[in-house]
Amino acid sequence: MKQVIVDPTDERVPIRRSLASRSGSITGRVALLDIAKPRGDVLMNRLAQRLSERLPAVEIRRYRKPTFTKPAPEELRRRIAEESDFVIEALAD
């Protein structure tokens, strides 16, 4: 199966990127970071449900930025890095 990387930015000349190596399995702690956009919680709730169904050995941890208008505070980023093995960040409107 061919993998395609989709970049949501408006780059006129896209930057070439390569995928990180994959282990073939997902275990450990997955952080779900809600960036505080409207309805982001709806998306994250559904994602957490689907991950729990498909990957019962994975521990889901939830985090939320104070606002979508600024980067995540350093303390939050540090906490996520310490407490998680993977991070999924998503937004919704």
Sequence and secondary structure as in RCSB ss.txt:
>XXXX:A:sequence
MKQVIVDPTDERVPIRRSLASRSGSITGRVALLDIAKPRGDVLMNRLAQRLSERLPAVEIRRYRKPTFTKPAPEE
LRRRIAEESDFVIEALAD
>XXXX:A:secstr
        S  SS          S   EEEEEEE   TTHHHHHHHHHHHHHHH TTEEEEEEE S TTS   HH
HHHHHHHH SEEEEE   
